[in-house]
Amino acid sequence: KRSLGSLFNMQGLWTALAGLVLGMIFVHIQFPYLLQDCKYGWTLFRIKLKRDGFRKRKPFYTVLECFLERVRRQPDKALIIFEGREYSYLYVDRQSNRVARALRTHADLREGDTVAFFMSNDPSYAWLWFGLCKLGCAASLLNYNIRSKSLLHCFSCCGARVLIASEGKARITTLLDKMEQASDEPISPELRSKVTMVSPAVYVYTSGTTGYPKAVVINHDKLWAITLYLSTCGATSDDVIYSPLPLYHGAGFNLGLHGAIERGMTVILRRKFSASAFWDDCRIHNVTIIQYIGETMRYLCNTPEREIDKTHKVRMAIGNGLREDVWRSFQGRFGHIRIVEFYTASESNIGFMNYTGKMGAVGRENFYQKRLCPYALVQFDAEREEPLRDSNGLCIPTPEGETGLLVSEITSAAPFLGYCGSPEQTEKKQMRNVFQKGDVYLNSGDLLRFDKDNFIYFQDRVGDTFRWKGENVATTEVECVLVALNFIEDACVYGVKIPGTEGKIGMAAVTLKAGREFSCSEAFLHVSKYLPPYAQPQFIRIQSCLETTGTFKQVKSSLVREGFNPSSINDLLYFLMPRDKCYKPMTQIYYNSVIAGELRI
């Protein structure tokens, strides 16, 4: 009887186990990303608890306090390696003490002041910044490529009292000699006693593809939110991060430098990005994490192939702006490096992370994140460049799978800090009465798409999307189609106005691969096959290189202004001729016919 009972018990156990396994298989099939969603939600919860703890500590636990803690724990570890020289955590700390004393004595800096940096990448960026922190001052990170009125605007809009520039600038008082005379003993915390988590820490600037750059306010609390991103990705103190990005940019300064400090990592810093030196640097320094932005990954894929392409220790790449085709090429050539693509903006109160590795996606909707920071996609009128509203004056949600404008609710948990010195631009960025009277949302200025599996895809920036023949044209989609041609290296798509017509017609500026020529017939067949008629570029302009900002974002404003007049453009121009099934060289006669409305497009 006992044996028979044991048999029945065993059968029941096996039945239960089988049911459990089948249930797990069913759940995995129905919800393949459930485990990753829960893990990411739990990570966000832990990060929130950590930030809440920082806010409650007295004195407030800023990134400076984190740095000083790292100095005590690992004083001799290299914080920065730059051009063959190591700079330890302790060295950076002592240098920052010298900076603080020199600036307090010779520039009369006091708590609450702002200092502008006009510098290329250099280790001194770190000790200059922490020196300011020890005085309770904020830093304004100027793009060192800007000049004239734009430079003056950026310097003055944040109320900077002092400008610190790289060596070699004329008629500027030197700081190095004054640092050498100053003590490197610790700075009294009393000098920054009034700093709180909402005090301004850093001002970073938008790219300024149109108009002057805007100074984005980043306080100490938001700086922590960006700093903890590397922790969210799973970075540890054993990692070595390679950062060739400019430190005046939020990704390089906030995420790269501060993220590394929070983790206790070493940063391999370059003066500027170099595709040819990239992988050799990674091998020499045993780099495990790389940062990218914009087109840098494509530049790496375009370097000559080598047998040692997959010989390295890089396990993760973190950044944004990676096209799906480049993503595939990069992993195919350099090995299965984990790509952590993310979406955010310097002024945004929300961000997304592609924590599943879904190729081409910038993130994934997560139940916990949406509860913390409510957001939505709303229908957008590309012609008027404004959201569509219903009869009650409220915004209209975008149906699943369609492109819409990303808006995120402004709350105490997800604030919008605005632009320094520009209340008009700050107000313009906010949308009121979005889903109910009285609510306030942040207008991201970006068009995104959520698919049925909750993955998020970046589509375009408002202003980049144009409307032709009653249809919205996403420039990124057209660009991806064009670069698939074997003779096109890169493409920049935009809309141009034709008198007497509604909307804007498509035009593309492209660069050609080395040794290749533009094929008029092949280009026509390709765009006809992969694009609807309204999205096919009517005009194609051949350039030797495409203009980009300091962070590798394409500059379209000048191309739009120049239009397609062959008499004012020295580049080769082609126009689409469907009747002849090819592109043809642009002539002044054709241009005049288009402008006069004599030729129907």
N, C-alpha and C positions, 0 to 999 in steps of 0.2 A: 504493500500500500504506500509505504514511504517512497519507494522508487517511482511508482506511478504518479504520486503527488508531485515529486520532484520534476518528473517529466512535464507534467502540466504547467508547473511554475516556470520551467525553462522555456516552454513553448510560449507562455505569456510574456516572458521577458524578451524573447526574440521578436515576438509580434510587436511589442512596444518599441523596441529598437528600430525595427523595420519601418514602423509608422513614423518614428522620429526622423529617420533618414529621408523617407519619402516626403515628409513635411518640409524638411530643410531644402530638398531639391526643388519642391514646388515654390517655396518662398524665393529661392535664388532665381528661378526662371521668371517668376512674376515681378520680383524686385531685385534685379541683379546688382544694384548699387546700394542696397540697404545697409550692409555692414560698413561700407565706406562712408555713407551719409551719417550713420550713427557715430562713427569714429571722428569725423570732422566736426559734427555738432558737439561732441564731448570736448574736443580740442578748443573750440570757440568758447565753451562754457568755462573751461579752466583758464583761458586767457582773460575772460571777463572778470573772474574772481581775482586774478593776479593784478589786473589794472585797478579794480576796486580797492584792493589792499594798498596799492601805491598811493591812491588818493587819500586814504585814511591815516597814513603814517605822518608823523611830525618829527623833524621837518619833512616836507613832501619829498617822496622818493622819485627824483627826476633821473634822466639818463646820466647826468653827471654823477649822481650818487652811485649808480650802477657801475660806472667806470671806476670810481674810487674804490669800490668794493673789489673789482677785478684786480686793481693795482695791489691791494693788500693780499689777495689770494695767490696771484701769479705775477709778481713784479718783473721777473726776468723773461717771461714769454714774449715773443715778438708780436706786437700788435700790427705793425706795418712792415712790409718788405718792399723796398722801392729802389730800383736801379742798382741792385746788388747789395744794398745796405739794410740792416735790420734796426728797427726802432721798437724797443720794448715798451710794455705798458708803463713801467716806472719812468722811463726816459720821457715819454709823452707827458706824463703827469708833472714831472719836474719842469719841463719846458713850458707847460701851461702856467705854472706858478710864476715863471719869469715874465711870460706874456702879460699876465694879470697885473703884476707890479709895474711893468714898464708902461702899460696903457693907462693905468690909474695915475701914475706920476706925470707922464709927459703928454697925455691926451685928456687928462682930467675926466676919465670915464667914471660914471657912477651907475648904480643899480637902476635899471629901466632904460638905459641908453641902447641905441642900435648902432652896430658897426657893419659896414658893407665890405664883402670880400670880392676882389676883382682879380682872381687868380686861376692859373691852370692847375691841374692835379699835382699835388705835392704833399709830402708827409706833414709839413707845417700847418696844413689845413686843420689837422686834428688838434694840435696843441694851441693854435690860435682860437679855435672854437671853444675848447674846454677852458682856456684862459678867460674868455668872455663869460662863459657859464659861471665861473667862480666869482665874477664881479656882478652877476645878476643881469647881464646884458644879453641882447638878442643879436643874431647874425643875419645879414641880408646877403644871399648868395647870388651874385651877379654873373650872368653869362659873359665870360671873358672875350667872346667874339663880337659883342655889341659895341657900337661906337656912337659918337656925336649925340644927337638929341635923345636917342633911345637910352643911351648910357646915363645921361643926365636925369631922364625921367625915372629910371629904375633906382638910381641913387637917392633921389629926393622924395619919392612917393612913400617910402617907409620911414622917413624922418631920420636917416642915418647921420650921425655926427662925425664919423671918421670913416675913411676909405683905406683899406689895406690891400695893396696891389703886389703883384709878383715883382721880383727883382728886374731891373732894367727900365723901369718907368722913370721918365725924366721929372725933375723938379718935385720930388716927393721925399719927405723926411724919412730917413732909414729907421727901422725898428730893431734890426739885428744887434747893432751896437748897444742899444739901450737894454735889450734883453740880457746881453752878456754881463752888464753891470748890475743886473737885478738878482736878488736872492731866489733860490729855488725851494725855499722852505714853504710848507703848506700855507694856503690862504685861509684866513678866518671865515667861517660860514656866516658870520654877522654881516659881511659885505653883500650877501644875497638873501638876507633874512626875510625879505618881503616877497620873494618869488613863490608863486603857487602853481598848481597844475594848469591853470588857465592863463598864466602869463605867457606872452609871445616868446617863442624860443627861436624860431627860424622863419625867414621869409624866402620862399622859392618862387620862381617866375614861370608863368605860362610861356609856351613856345613863341607866341607872338607872330604867327604866320600872317595875321592881319592886324594892323594897328600896333600900339605899344604893348609890351608885355605887362601882365597884371601881377602884382605882388600877392601871393597866396599866404595867408596867415596860418602858421602851424604852431600851436601852443604846446606846452610840455606834455599834456595829456595825449594829444593827437600824435606827437612824436613817438610816444610809447606804443601807440597802436601800430605804427609803421615798423618800429623797431622789432616788435615781437613777431613779425611775419616770418623771419627765418626759423624761429622756434616752431611756428605752426607747420612749416614745411618738413620738420624733422631734422634740422641741422643740430650738430653737437659741437662741443669744444674741441673735438678731434679733427673737425673739418678745417680745410683751408679754402678760403673764397678768393676768386680772381675777379677783380673789379676794374675793367678798363673804361668804365663810364665816367663822364665828367662829374666831379663832386658838387658842382653848382646845381646839379639835377637831383631831384628828390630820390630817385632810385639809387644813385651812387652814394649820396650822403646819408640819407635817412635809413634806407633799407640795407645797403651794403656795409657802410662803416659802423653805424649804430647797431645794426642787427648782429654783426660780428662781435662787437663788444659785449652785448647782452649774452651771447653764447660763449664768450671767452675764446674766440677764434683768432686766427691770423689772416690779415688782408694782404693779398698781393696787388699792389697798386701800380697802375701804369699812367704815364703822363697823358697818353691818348691811345685810343683803340688802334691796333695794328693787326690786320688779318693774317699777315705773313708770320708774325712773331707769336701769335696767340697760343698755338698748341705747344711750341717749344717752351714758352713760359710755364705752361701748365705742367709739362713734364719735369722741368728743372725744379719747380717748387712743390711737386706732389699735390697739385690742386685737386680738390674733390668737388667743389661747387663753383659754377661760373654764373656770372650775371650777363644778361643780354637785354637789348632794347632795340625797337625799330628794326632796321635791316641788318644788324650786325651778324645774325646767323646766316643770312643769305650771302654776305661777304665771305664768311668762312667756307660755305659750300662752293663758292666760285674760285677758291684757291686751287692751284694744281694738286692733283691727287698724289699721295705718298703711301708707301708700303706700311708706314708706321702710324697711319691715320687713327687706328683703333688702339694704339699703344699709349695709354694714359690712365690716370686714376679718377677721372671725373665721373661722378655718379649722378649729379643733378645739375640742371640748368634752370635758372629762375629769371623770369622777365615777362615782357608783354610785347605784343605786336608781331607774333610769329605766324606767318601764313601756313596753311595746311600743307601745301606742296613743299615748302622749305622745311617744315617739320619732318616730313617723310624723308626728304633727301638727307637731312642732317643725321637722323638716327640710322639711316641705311649706310651712311659713309663712316660716321664716327662711333658707331656702336649704340646699343640701346641705353642711352643716357636718359634718366627720368626727366621729362620736361614738365616744369611747374609753371604753366602760363597763368597769368592773373590779369584782372581788369580793375582799374581804378583811375583816379585823376588826383592831382595834388590838392585840389579844393574840395573833392568829393567827400561825402559822409558815408560812403558805402564802397565795398569792393567785393569782387568775386575771385575765387581760386579754382583752377581746374585740378582738383585733388584726385581725380580718377585717371587722368592721363588720356582722356578722350581727345583724339587728334583733331585739331582745328577749333576746339571750344575754348572759350576764355574762362569758363567756370561752370558751376552747376547750382541750381536752386537748392537751398537747404532749409528745412523746416525751422530749425532753431535760429538761423541767421535772419530769416524773414520775420520772425517774431521780435527779434532784437531791433532790427532796422527795416521797417516796412518799405517796400518798393513795388513798382509796377511798370509795365509798358503801356503807353497810351498812344492812340492813333495820332499821326502827325501829317500836316499839310506841307509837303516839300516846297510847293510854289510860294506860299505865304510865309514859310519857315516859322510855323506856330502850331501848337497842338489843336486838334479838332475838338469842339465842344458841342454838347447836346443842347436841346431847347432850354434846359435849366442852367446853362452856362457851366456845366461840369465836364471834365475830360472823359473821353470814351476809352475804356480798356481795349487793348489790342487782342484779337482772337489768337488762339494758340497756333504757333507756327508762322505767324506774320510778323513783319518788322514793325517796331514801335519805338517811341522815345522813352528812354529810361528816366524815371523820376523816383526820388527817394524822400520819404517824409523827414522833415527837420524836427528833431526832438531833443530833449536834454541828453539822451543816450547817444544820439547821432546828430550832433550840432553842425551847422554850417558857419564857419568862422569868417568867411567873406574875404574881400580883397582890401589890402591896406591902402588908404588914401584914395579909394574909389568907391564911394557910397552908391553912385549910380550903377556901376557894374555889379556891385553886391546885390542891389535890389533887383536888377535885371535877371540875375541868376535864379531868383526865387519865383515859384509859381504858387498862386493863391487860389483857393476854392477849386481844388483839383477833383476830389471825390465827394467832398461835402463843404458846405459854407464854413469858412474860417480856418480850414487846414492850410498848411504851408509845406510845399515840397521843393526839393532842389532839382533844377533842370540840368541834367547831366550834359546836354548838348550832344549826346551820342545815341545812335540808333542801333538797337540790339534785337535779337530774335531768340525766343525760347522754343525749343522743340518739344515733342510729345514725351520725351524721356527726361525733360527738365534740364537739358544742357543749354548753355547760354553761348550765343555766337555774336561777336561784334560784326556789325554790318557797315556802318559809316558814321562820320561825324556830320552833324547838322551843318549845312552849307556845302559839304562835299557831295551830298546826294542832290541830284537835280531831276527835273520833271520834263519829259518830252512826249508829245502825242498822248497826253493824259495819263502817262505811266511814270512811276518813280524809278529812277535808274540808280542803283547802288554802285558807286565807283569801284569799290573793292572787288566786287564780283567781276566787273569788266576787266580790271587789272589782272586778276587771276587767270582769266581766259587768254589775255594777250601774252603773258609771260610763259604760257604753255607752248607757244610757237618756238621752234628750235633756233630761230635767229634773233629773238628778242631777249635782251638781258633784263631790262626792267621797264616798268610802265607807270605812268601817272595820268589818271583819267579825271576829267573835269568837264563842266558844261560851259558852253559859250552862247551868247545871245545873238540871234539873227533878227534884224529889224522886221517888224510886222508879223512875228510869230509868237505863239504862247510858249512859255517855258524856255529851256535851254537845250541845245543839241550837243551830243557827245563828241568830245575831242580827246585825243591821247597824245602825250609826249612820251616817246620811247627811246631807249638806248639799245644798240645792237651788240650782239656778242662779237668778240674779236674775230676778224676775218670773214664775217658774214655780211650779206647784203639784204636789204628789205625786199621781200617777194610780194609783189602787188596781188598776184592771183592767189597765192597760198594764204595770204592774210585775209583776203575776201572769203575764201572757202571756209576758213577756220571760224571767223566771227559769225558767218551765216549759219554755220552748223551749231554753234554753242551759245549764241545770243539771239534773243528776239529782235526784230527789226528796230524797235525804238531804242534798244540798248547798244546797238552796233555803232562804234565810233565813226562819225561822218568824216572827221579829219584826223590825220595822223602826222605828227611832227617828229622828225628824227633829230635827236640831240646827242652830243658827245657825253654828257652827264646830266643827271637830274639834280636840281637844287634841293638841298635838305637843310633842316635846322641843325643845331648842335647836338640834338638827340635823335638824329636820323629820321625825322618826320618830313615827308615831302612838303615843299612849299608850292602851293598852287596859285596863290594870288597874282603873282606876276604873269604866269601863263594865261590866266583868265583875261587879264588886262590886255595882253598882246594879241589875243584872238587868233585869227587865221588869215590875216592879210599878207600875201606873199611879198608885197612891196616893203613891208616893215619888219620882216623876219628873214634872217639869213639862212636858217635851217631848211633842210628839205621838207616839203609839205606834200601830203597826198590827200585826195578826197575820194570818198566812196562812190562808185559808179555801178549800181546794181544791174543796170541794163547790160553793161559789158562784163559783169561778173568779175570785177577787179577794182583795186585802188589805182588812181591815176595821179600823175604829178599835178599839183595845184598851179593854175595859171591865173594871171590877173583878169583875164576875160571871164573865167569861171567865177572868180571871186565877185566881180562886178555884177554878174548875172544873179548871184545869190543875194547880194545886198539889195539889188533893185527889185527883188521879188519876181524876176523873170523866169527863174529856174525853181521848180518845185522840188522840195526835198522830203 
